[in-house]
Amino acid sequence: MANPRIPFQLSSDRPLLPPPGGKPLMVHVVVNVENWRFDQPMPRKLLPAPHGVEQLPDVPNFSWAEYGMRCGMPRLFEALSRRALPASCALNAGVIEAYPRLGEAILEAGWEVIGHGLHQKSLQAEASEEAVLDECLERLKRFTGAPVQGWLGPGLKESEATPDLLKARGVRYLCDWVVDDLPTWMQTAHGPLIAMPYSLEINDSVIYAVERHASPEIWRRLEDTLQVLEPELARQPRVLTMGLHPHLIGAPHRFAYLEKMLDRLASHPQAVFMTGRQIADWFEANAPSTGA
């Protein structure tokens, strides 16, 4: 079965788009801030259970995640604010009540908030996806004072109906479909929805928690990615997304490489840091949907 949402197109066949402000490399920093519940199985584990016997509470793996909330997040706030760089925050709505001071700090940082589920649990595992989406979007609206415009599913998971449900609830863009280096238009039952580029390659969860690489790997991948993208920028803009999690990239032995990455991109003559909303605005203005 071909892609049911996004018609296939070679990237080389896409109409040329003007770079935003003359900067064709759009850097999107996405910080995933998640609520791992103490009384539930952990979404991902660093330390396996002794003898393979899973038990609750799972203190070591819960603590691994909460270290990121306590120590990784302050590092991220400071590194981005010191460089005056914008970011998007894919936020589990449950964080607002579980970590209220952290929620305040996200608002103070001025990050764009993207919907990321209620807790770190796949929408496919929820009894009612509609109810979870409604509660999540309403909580985030009260929290930020405005409807959220973007969505990144927990684990990028979604049901067959998720894009339709999100579009019906006013969401403008969805980050789960990692099919292109530029935004594309998705088909839904309620009109077109933007498929926003995300990354499973420059993503600390994949690199460190899944593939278990050494600390410099994320820096090496950025340099190799730029080597390929830079010649392409002469013809067409590109979005370079960094998917970050505070318990992973926020560990001291990795964080130095993130700072190198931020400095490398901030000094790049063709790069501009943008939030998801800003990228969506640029795309809509230059590649308006036909309404299909």
Residue pairs with C-beta under 8 A, 6 or more apart in sequence:
2 8
3 179
4 187
5 163
5 177
5 186
5 187
5 188
5 195
6 177
6 179
6 184
6 185
6 186
6 187
6 195
7 187
9 184
11 180
11 181
11 182
11 236
14 182
14 236
15 287
16 235
16 236
17 182
17 236
17 237
17 283
17 286
17 287
18 237
18 286
19 233
19 237
19 270
20 26
20 237
20 272
20 274
20 278
20 282
21 272
23 270
23 271
23 272
24 233
24 236
24 237
24 238
24 270
25 229
25 233
25 237
25 238
25 240
25 265
25 268
25 270
25 271
25 272
26 237
26 238
26 239
26 240
26 271
26 272
26 274
26 279
26 282
27 240
27 241
27 242
27 265
27 271
27 272
27 273
27 274
28 88
28 197
28 239
28 240
28 241
28 242
28 273
28 274
28 275
28 276
28 279
29 80
29 85
29 86
29 87
29 88
29 241
29 242
29 244
29 273
30 87
30 88
30 89
30 90
30 114
30 152
30 175
30 198
30 241
30 242
30 243
30 244
30 276
31 76
31 87
31 88
31 89
31 90
31 111
31 244
31 245
31 246
32 89
32 90
32 116
32 152
32 205
32 243
32 244
32 245
33 69
33 73
33 89
33 90
33 91
33 92
33 95
33 102
33 106
33 116
33 246
34 43
34 65
34 92
34 95
34 116
34 119
34 120
34 154
34 245
35 92
35 94
35 95
35 98
35 99
35 118
35 119
35 120
36 42
36 43
36 62
36 65
36 66
36 119
36 120
37 94
37 119
38 57
38 62
39 56
39 57
40 56
40 119
40 121
41 54
41 56
41 58
42 58
42 61
42 62
42 65
43 120
43 121
43 154
43 155
44 61
44 205
44 209
45 58
45 61
46 60
46 61
46 64
46 209
47 60
47 61
47 64
49 55
49 58
64 247
65 247
66 247
67 247
67 250
67 251
68 245
68 246
68 247
68 248
68 250
69 99
69 102
69 246
69 247
71 250
72 245
72 246
72 247
72 248
72 249
72 250
72 251
72 255
73 102
73 105
73 246
73 250
75 246
75 250
75 255
76 87
76 244
76 246
76 249
76 250
77 105
77 109
79 255
79 258
79 259
79 262
80 86
80 87
80 109
80 262
81 109
83 262
83 263
83 266
85 262
85 266
85 273
86 110
86 111
86 112
86 273
86 274
86 275
86 278
87 109
87 111
87 112
87 273
87 275
88 111
88 112
88 113
88 114
88 150
88 275
88 276
88 277
89 106
89 111
89 112
89 113
89 114
90 114
90 115
90 116
90 152
90 175
91 106
91 113
91 114
91 115
91 116
91 140
92 116
92 117
92 118
92 119
92 120
92 154
93 115
93 116
93 117
93 118
93 135
93 136
93 139
93 140
93 143
94 118
94 119
95 102
95 103
96 103
96 139
96 140
96 143
103 143
106 113
107 143
107 144
111 275
112 149
112 150
112 275
112 276
112 277
113 140
113 143
113 144
113 148
114 148
114 149
114 150
114 151
114 152
114 175
114 276
115 133
115 136
115 137
115 140
115 148
115 150
115 151
115 152
115 171
116 151
116 152
116 153
116 154
117 123
117 132
117 136
117 153
117 154
118 132
118 135
118 136
118 139
119 154
120 154
120 155
121 154
122 153
122 154
122 155
122 157
123 129
123 132
123 133
123 153
123 154
123 157
123 158
123 159
123 162
124 157
124 158
124 159
126 132
129 159
129 161
129 162
129 165
130 165
133 165
133 166
133 169
134 169
137 147
137 148
137 169
137 171
140 148
141 147
141 148
147 170
148 171
149 171
149 172
149 173
149 276
149 277
149 280
150 171
150 172
150 173
150 174
150 175
150 196
150 276
150 277
150 280
151 166
151 171
151 173
151 174
151 175
151 176
152 174
152 175
152 176
152 198
153 162
153 175
153 176
156 175
156 176
156 178
156 198
156 200
157 176
158 176
162 174
162 176
163 174
163 186
163 188
163 193
164 188
164 189
164 190
166 174
166 188
166 193
167 188
167 189
167 190
167 191
167 193
168 188
168 189
168 190
171 193
172 193
172 194
172 277
172 280
173 183
173 193
173 194
173 195
173 196
173 276
173 279
173 280
174 186
174 193
174 194
174 195
174 196
175 196
175 197
175 198
175 276
176 198
177 184
177 186
177 195
178 197
178 198
178 199
178 200
179 195
180 195
180 197
181 197
181 229
181 238
181 239
182 197
182 236
182 237
182 238
182 239
182 283
183 194
183 195
183 196
183 197
183 239
183 279
183 280
183 283
183 287
184 194
184 195
185 192
185 193
185 194
185 195
185 287
185 289
185 290
185 292
186 192
186 193
186 194
186 195
187 193
187 292
191 289
191 291
192 289
192 290
192 291
192 292
194 280
194 283
194 284
196 239
196 276
196 279
196 280
197 239
197 241
198 241
198 243
199 240
199 241
199 242
199 243
200 206
200 243
201 221
201 225
202 218
202 221
202 222
202 225
202 240
202 241
202 242
202 243
203 242
203 243
203 244
204 218
204 243
204 244
204 245
204 248
204 249
204 254
205 243
205 245
205 248
206 243
207 213
207 217
207 218
207 221
208 217
208 218
208 248
208 254
209 245
209 248
215 253
215 254
215 257
216 257
218 249
218 254
218 257
218 258
218 261
219 257
219 260
219 261
222 261
222 264
222 265
223 264
225 240
226 264
226 268
229 238
229 240
230 270
232 238
233 270
239 279
240 265
240 271
242 261
244 258
248 254
249 255
249 258
265 271
265 273
266 273
274 282
